[in-house]
């Protein structure tokens, strides 16, 4: 029976690696061993410790700052927010276009994912960017997209309800789902629909035309009316210049700033002030229309309160989190024993996500052997995970080479169909919702060769590392205990890199057919001990490096390696 009881079984490298593989993007041998030594409870606590806020990305070509300071007002119509004040000015050059700066953000985020200490924060930021999906190439505003990402990272294990509220008024979302053209004369239903269908309560089975169990088409129309009049600052009826630094002093009389986010404004003349009638799915609730900015904010808050009062809203998010961190297969037992209890905990804890995830990731259910290896690794799990697992590499101290290196990571993710901040649609990446395939959608005839190409490239010289390989297989194996025993060495590599144990026959095959290229498994000890006895001897070094490179290349191409 699936159980949320705290796990009390064996706590070895295998269990620690499973937790770090799922809660983060993977870990090094040292990080896995540190988790084993610390124990499950302390490891969970460390994973949920907020990380320091990193410096925002700069244009590495010249070191110029293009992200405004927190809370500063900026415009899309000038290169500098304030040319006379270096403390608030930014060098966002509109001539370069959003694609240029979006690329900087993706490069920066790849670097954060790889270099930050083990934490669930980065993986949750990726979850939120997929859950409240926006596409940078559609938003077409690099600063807005970065600021939404920064919000997700800073509030990763905070309140789901608070995140939903911020996203509702967010400039990137207002652009992406047409909030900017949602007016009283012509309500646009895009966000009102996705707020319910994809972001909060979820779409249940269609009972009748326009009735989706949890909400109806009437509710979509009513929500759209509640949301009329909101704009992303700096578009259409708000055209400001570089000198219009204080939003509150330069708004048209018909507009007012949203207090919690200076990138959103409210235009009263475009707001539907009539009452909004919702369906029986929401108890036939009526949201009273208002004719002030505070009244309009209250209408949105009432809308969100109404949605978050429904049990289905908490269950929907827990289901999404479960499929992200545990397994796509959810049967009645899982719904009753895992999803519903966690949803109740979520509601009772003001919708804070951190506590329920700690319960889930430290549960007997999470460590069930049947759930290890049940996922097919996402591109981020594989690419970022390998980069985190392999220690010792470091780009040369050259901004151009460093940018090229981490930009190459982002490019590799995109090629494998996980373009950061560019999910496939407003529904996010198909691997997390498209039944019955789910994670299997990551692996295709197009993406498998790219995965293999990436892992092969770890073993080749890299210009950004001074023509050294990212993975020095000899140095890596030296971290293991008893590396002269080929069978034990392979078993340790299995613990670190693989979600499921090898059979004895597979281990023997890897030792004799791959590592020793047809020789006997015990012959490895002679080669390894000769290298250890004289590490400076080139012939002895090559005698172990060649078979180790062959072994690692084979390991990373195994079907079992794709499982997480």
N, C-alpha and C positions, 0 to 999 in steps of 0.2 A: 504494500500500500504506500502511495506517495505520502511523504511526511515532511512537515516543516520543523520537526524536532531537530535541535542542533546536532550536527554530525559529531560522533565520538569514536569513529573508527580509526584505522591506521593513518598516521600523518607522516608521509614520506615524500621524497622528491616527486613521486608520481601524483600524489594528491595536490601538493603545492603547485606543481606545474599546471595541473588542470585548472585550479583556481586562477592563477596568473594568466593563463592562456585565454580564459573566458572574460575575466574582469578587466584585463588590460589587453595589450596587443602582443603579449609574450614577455619573456624575461631571460636574463643571462643565467649561467650556472650559479654565479655568486648570489644573484637575487633569489633564485629558487632555494639555494641552501640557506640563505638568511631567513626565508619564510619558514623553512622546516625548523630551524632553530627557534624562531620566535613563537611558533604555534599558530593554530588557526585563528584564535581570538585576536591576538595582537596583529596578525597579518591583515585581517579584515579591517581592524581599526586604522591601520596605516593606509590601506587602500582608499579609505573614505576620509582621509585628512585633506582638507583643501590645499591645493598647491598655490604658491605665490603667483600673482598675476605677471605674466611675462611682458616685456616691452613690446609694443606693437611693431609690425614690420615696417621697414624703411625701404626706399628704393636703393638697393645695394649698388647700383651703377654709380651713384654719387653720394650715397648716404643721406639723402634728403628725406625729411619727415612728411608723410602725406595723410596720416591719420590724425584728426584733431584731438586735442586733449579732452578727457572725459567731461561731458556736459557743455563743451563749447559748441557754438553755432557756426555752421559753415554753409556755403552755397555751392551749387553746381555751375555757377556762371562765372567764376573767377578762378585764377590759378592760386591766389593766396587769400586766406580768410581775412588777414589784416597785414598788409605789407609793412606797416609801421610798428608792429608789435611781434618781435621774434618769439615771444613766449606762447603766442596763440596762433601764429601763422603756420600754414602747411604748404608744402610744395606739391600739391595735387595738380598735375598738369593736365588739363582737360584735352589737350591736343593729342596726348598719348592714347586716350580712349580707355574704357573700363576693362577691356581684355588684358591690357598690360598690368594694371593693378590687381585684377583678379588673380593673375598668375603669381604675383608676389605673395598674395594671401595664401594660395595653395602651397607654395614653396615653404612659407613660414610655418604653416600648420603641420606639414609633413615633418619639419624639423622638430617642432614641439612634441609630436607624437613619438618620435624616435628617442629624443634626448631626455625627456622629463622622467623623474623617478617613477617607480611603479605606483600607479594610481588609477582608479576607475574614472576619474574626472574626464580624461581625454576621450575614452570610449563612450562615455555618456554624452559628451559634446557631439560626437559623431551620431549617436542615437537621436538626439534632439534635432540636429540638422537634417536628419532623414524623416523624423516624425512630423515636424513643422517645416515641411520641405519648401524651399525656394530655390530657384535656379539662377545662379549669378549672371549667366548669359542672357536671361530674360529680364532680371531686375535692372541690369545695365547701369548699376551705380555701385562702384567698388567700395566706397566708404560705408554705405548702408549695409551692404552684405557683410563687410568685416565687423561692423558694430553688432549685428545680430549674432554672428559667430562668437564674438567676445562675450556677449551676454550669455549665450548657451554655456560657454566654458566656465564663466564665473558662477553660474547658478545651476550647475550640472545636476547636483543631487538635492536641489531645493524643492520648492512647491510647484507641483504640476499646474495648479490653478494660477499661481502667480506668473508662471511662464506663459500660459495661455493668454492671460490678460496682456502681458507685455507684447506678445506676438500680434495680438489683435490691433494694437496701436502702432506697430512697428513700420518704419518707412519702407523697408525691403518688402514686407508682406503686403503693404498697401499698394505698392507697385506691382508685385507679382500676381496678386489675385484681384486686381482692378478696383481696389478700394478708392482709388483716386477718381473714378468715374461713377461711383455709387452715389446718386443724387435722388432727391425726393421726387423729381419728375421722371426719373428713369433708374429705378433701383437695380443694381447689379448684384446677382445672387451668388457670385463665385465664392466669396469668403464665407458668407452665411451658410452655404452648403458644405464647404470643406471643413469649416469649424466643427460642424456636427458629424459629418460622414467620416472624416479622416483624422481630425485633431483631438476630439473629445469623446463623444458618446458612442460613436461607431454606428455603422449601418447594419442592422439586423436583417433577417429574411423579410422579403417583401410580402406583406399579408394581403394587400390589395394595391391597386394602382396608386402610387404616391404615398403609401403607408409602409414605412420600413421598420416597424416594430418599436424602434426607439424614438423616432421622430417622423414627421410627414413633410410633404411638399409645402403645406401651409406654414410649417415652422421655418422652412427655408426662406420663404417670402417674408415672413414676419421678422426674422433675424436680419435680413438684408435691409429692411426699413429701419431697424434699430441702429444699424451701422452707417446710415447715410450721413454725409457731410464731413467725413474725416478725410484728410489729405496728408500725403507725404510733403514735408516742408520743402518749398523751392520749386514746385511745379505748377503749371497752368495759371491759376488765379493768384499765385504768390511768386512774383519775380523780384528777387532781391539782388543787390550788388555787393561788391566787396566791402562797402562802407556800412552796410546794414547789418551790423554785428549783433545787436540786441533784438532778438526775435520779437519780444514783447512790445518794443517801442516802434516797430516797423510793420506790424500787421495791418491789413485793411480793417476797417471798423467791423466788418462782418465776420472776422476770423479771430480765433483765440488759440493760444498754445495749449497743448496737452501737458499738464504739470509733470507727469512722470517720464516723459520722453520728448526732448526738444525737437525731435525729427518728425513729429506728427502735430498737425494743427486741425482745428475744427472750424468749419465755415457754416454758420448758422443758417444762412439763406439756402443752403443745399441740404438741410436736415429735415426729414419728415417728422413733424411735431405731433402727428396723430397717434392715437393709441394703437398698440400692436397686440393682436389676438393670436395666441398660440393654441395648438390642438390639444385633444384629450391626452396625448402622450406626455404632455407637460401639465396635466391637470387643468387644461383650459385657461392657463395663466394669461393675464393681460398686463403688458408693460405700458404704463402711462407715458404718453408723449410729453416731452419738455421742450422749452424754447430758450435754454441757456446752455453754455458750455458745461457747467457743472451738472445740469440736468441731463445732458447728452451722455456724459461719463456715467452718471447714475443708471441710465438706461442700459448701457453696455454691461455694467456691473450686475444689474438685475438679470440680464440675459445669461451671463456666465454663472451666477448663483443658481439660476434655474437648471442649467445643464449639469452643474456639478452636484446638485442635490440628488441626481438620479444614480442609482446603484450601478447602472450599466456603464457610466462614465469611468468609475474607478476600475471596474472589471476590464474595460477596453484597454486602458493603459497598462494594467498588469499583464494582460495577454500579450501586448506588444513587447513589453520588457522581457517576458518569459521567452518569447520567440527570438529575441535579440541575444539573450545571455544563456539560454538553456537549450531549448529544442523547439522545432516547428510543429511537431506532432502533439496535439492537445486533444485528449479524449475526455470523457465524462469524469473519470477518476481525477485527472489533473485539474479540471475545472472545479470540482467539488472540494478537493483536498489541498490544492495549491492556490489557484487563481482567486477563488471567492474569499478564503481567509485573508490573503494578502490585500485584496481589494477593501475588505472591512478595515484592516489595519491602516491602509492608506487614507481612507475617509476619516478615521478616528484620529489620525495624526496630521490633520490639516493638509492633506495631499502631499506631504513631504516624501520624496522618493527615496532618499537615503536609507531610512530605517527599514523599509520593506525589502530593499535590495540586500541589505545586510542579513536579514532573516533568510532570504532565498539562497544567497551564496554561501551561507554557513549551515545549510540544512542537510539532513540525511538524503533528501531527494536529489539535491544538486550533485552530491558525490556518488550517487548510484552508478555502478560500473556500466550499466546499460546506457547511460546518458553521456559517457565519455566517448568522444569520436562520433557522436550522432549528428554533428554539424559538418557541413562542408565549408572550409575556411573561406572567409571573404577575402577579397584582394588586400584589404588593410591588415587582416589577421595574418596573412601570409607574408606580404612584403614588409610591413612595419614590424611584424613579429620576428622575422628573420634578422632585420637590422638591429632590433633590440637584443636578440639572443646572441649575436656575434660581437664580442668586445674587441677593443684594441684598435679599430680603425678610426681615423680622424682626418677630415679634409684638411688640405693645406691652408695656411693662414692667408687666404686670398679671397676677397669678397666675390669676385667673379666666379672662381672655381667652386666656392662654397654654394653659391646660388645655383650654379649649374648642377651640382651634385644633388642637393635636396629638390631642386626642380625636376631632376630626372626621376626621383622617387614619386613625385606627384604625377608626372607623365606616365609612369609605369602603372600606377593605380587607375588612371583614366583609361589607358589602353585595355586594362582588364575589366572595364565597365564599372569602376567605382570612382568616378571623377568627383573629387572633393567639392562640396557645396554645389554640385550639379547632379542631383538625383534624376532618375529617368523621367519623372513627372511629379506632380503635386502629391501623388500617393507614395513617393519615395522609391527606393530600389525594390524591384519585384521580388528579390530573394526573401524579403521579410513579410510579404503578404500574398504572393501569388500561389494559391493552392492548385494542385497538390505538390508541385515541384519545390517551392521555397528555395533553400540554399543551393539545390542542384543547378539552379539557373546561373550560378557563378561559373560553372564549368561547361564550356562549349568547345567545338572544334576550332573556334577562333581564339579563345582565351587560354586553353591548355598549352599550346606552343609558347604563348607569351609568358605564362607562369614558368615553364621550363627554361625559357630564355633568360628570365630574371635570375633564377637560382644558378644557372650555369655561369652567369656573369659575375656572381659573387666570388668565383674562383679565378677570375682573370684580372690582369692589371688594370687599375683605374687611374686615369690621369689626375683626378682631383685628390688622390691619395699619394701622389708622387710615384705613380706607376707601381703600386702595390695592390694586391687583391684585398677586397673587403674582408673575406674570410681566409685567414691564415690557418689552414687545417692543422698544421703541426702545433702551433701555439694553442689552438683551441683544445686539442686532445691532451696537452700537457696540464690542463686544468682538472682533468679527470684523475681519479684514484685508480691505480693498477692498470694504467694504459697499456702495459706490455702484454696483458691478457686480452687477445682480440675479441673473445666472446663477451667478456665483462665490459670492455670498451663499447662494443656495439649495443649492449643492453643499457649502458648509461646514456648513450646518444639517443636511444629509443625513449628513455624517460624524459629527456630534455626536449626533444623535437616532435615526438609522436604522442597522440592521444590514446592509442591502444597498444598493448604489449605485442612484441613479435612472438611467433611460435618458435620453438627450439629449432625446427627445420629451417625457418627463415633466417634466424640468427646464424646458423651454420652456413647457409648458402651465402650470406653477405660476407662472412669471414673468409670462406675459401674461394668462392667463385668471383667475388667482386674485389674485396681487399687484396687477397693474395693472387688474384688472377689465375686461379686454377691450382694453386699450391695448397698446403695443409695449414689449418688455422693456427697451429702452434709455432709455425715458422715466423710468424709476426714478431714474437718475443725477441728473436735474435736481431731482427732489423731495428726494432725500437731501442733495445738496450745498447746497441752499437751507436746509435745517434745520441742517446743520453750520456754515454761514456765520453763522447767527443762531439759536442754540439757545433763546433766550428768546422768540422770536416764536411766539405761540400758533398762528397759522394754518399756519406752516411745520411746526410740531410735529405738529399734527393731520393734515397732509397726508401724513406718513409713518407716523404711528401707526395710522391707520385701515386702510391696506392691509397693514401688518405684522400687526395683530391678525387680519385676515381670512386672511392666509397661515398664521399659526401655528395658528389654529383648524382650517383645512383640513388642514394637515400632521398634526396629532394625531388627525384622524379617518380618515386614510388606512389602508387595509388593511395596507400595508407597515409602518406604525408599530407594529402589534401584534406584529411579529416581533422576536425578541431574539437 
